[in-house]
Amino acid sequence: MASAFTTLINRPFASWSQDKRQLWATILLTAVFAIYPLLTDDDSNIDTIANAMSYATLALGLNIVVGFAGLLDLGYAAFFAIGAYYYGIFTAYQIMPPWSEAWAPLAYVGLVEKINQGGPDLVHFTLSFWLALPTGALVAGFFGVLFGAPTLKLRGDYLAIVTLGFGEIVPILARNMESVTNGAAGLNGVKGPTIPAIKAFGFDGYSFGVAATPYYYVGMVLVAILVFSSIRLRDSRIGRAWMAVREDETAASAMGINLRNFKLLAFAIGASFSGFTGVFFVSKLQVATPEMFNFSVSSMLIVMVVLGGMGSVWGVVLGAGLLQLLQTWILPQTTNVLHDIGHAIGSDILIAADLVQWTQMFFGIIIVVMMLFRRDGLIPATRTQPKLEMEEQQADVKRGGFVNVDRIEKWNPGTGNALEIKDVTVRFGGLVALNKVNLTVPAGGVIAVIGPNGSGKSTLFNAITGLVPAEGSIKFEGMELIGLRPDEVLEKGVARTFQNIRLFPKLTVLENVLIGQHCRLKTLPFGAIFRPPAAKAEEAGALRKALDIIGLFGNRLTPRANHMVAGLSYANRRRVEVSRALASRPRILLLDEPTAGMNPNETLELAEQIGELNAMGLTILIIEHKLDVVTRLANRVTVLDHGDVIAEGTANEVQRNEEVLTAYLGRAHRAKIEAQDAAAKENANG
């Protein structure tokens, strides 16, 4: 019945694109909220919605940290308090230093005023609400970086515990710094917003006072600003980087994302949203006390994000509205109903019941229910995947390499050696994973690394790309790589895939490939939000290049560009990983068992595509267990066993090496080689 009703509602708009439907839904929703105060005289309802808007802006900020970047912050209310106390301190009559003429310039611009309370002249701070909004965001953002810096290497539970500690520190400081914050009594007499007079237009100014309606409209504007900013950030280079960090930090760093900078950026922007809201909230209440910013606020915000959908901009706004409705109307009204029933049946338990006191319990129930039955929230962040037509679902194995290869710029491999590895040793405690390994990859060549499981092949790739510390020297085009972070290695032109596929499963094929271009793009938060022409052009170019790279695999990936990679076949996920690496425009490509899990036909197809990349000038270092692929592609082969190089040469040579046969290829391959040699000898004699 519900689905039929939804179909009936959607039928008139079926021809509209999803973006167009969302745009008009947003316009309609905005219009409804804009006219609501004009249709009611109930100031309490208007005030309740204004409070809900405050919590919506807070939830949007927490969504940056938790939903986008995946950093569990249990002390988020600390930044709310910082913004509130920042404005309160500079408008209340708490800090009043002696007046001197040094204050005159600030008095001239309206930031302070001289007052007298029966003694010497004093300074009263008069920071404008409109100036406090952006500066409060900056102050809170600074503390976001300050608090975030010590947590950079922490994940999961450890990160949550540390942020919980920060969340407790700020209210304690507010309670004990009585000379600044007035302690537990709080700051009273915080100045409400005013609109200054404009005499030229006959406007005498306006003071908000305690009326709810002006705050309602300011709250609407703040929600609109932060929703707009969140969506713009989400759909940009910045948002993709955050979501990559959330999904897989190792893969994110290998794709050129500086983990330190982008984690700090998430903390800073999330905190600035909270500081922004703190200024608004304290100006509305005109009082600030430590109890307003305790852990219950942080936990409530977490519930809002989980309820609405982590990473979902509109979801967290909905979650904030529903929880505010629960606290201010549903629980109080239900309590009144229980009291009426209690009086009717003579039950002292029902008469004494107060569900408002059980608010935190209901929050816990909501978390449990959402985790059990709807983990993605009421409005999931993941978008609807387009359905594939019948011909798009079928893909035949094709020989001859890539499709539309002319759309991809060729490489200039240069001359000499692209990669020189000398005496590289990697230790994990007492275990030597690589022991003085030497390897040279000529520019424009294909070098294969083979060996038994545990021989150190993937460790070698990890050492090259900065994922594990190493001794010795690894030079790419003359530049030393040891000591560089993984993102710095990628910037130099060294890209890789992983033995165990490390894509970003909750992102689409297109988003994964766009992340591969991260280090080649330059858009910063300002450009991501305001989209100047340069930022628009860069994003359009990145999108075009990503689609061209996806198009190399033809019908395998192109119809699935907007599908989540988690739903792809294993072989297609391998193709996406290769596409993502190619998107970084590398000068050497490290492929770690790229054909693993593929059937013989798919293996042959991908091998020919790798060969075509090399023919286009791309230098390749490949780890592979399938010897037919190695024989087809590699100019030379290096064999590892227990971290040592045991053989080097052409594929033919190493297959006949006694040590390689013993350590890796085994009796069956020895028999195969002996049979081939015998047949060749017989043919020569015949």
Disulfide bonds with the S-S distance in Angstrom:
none
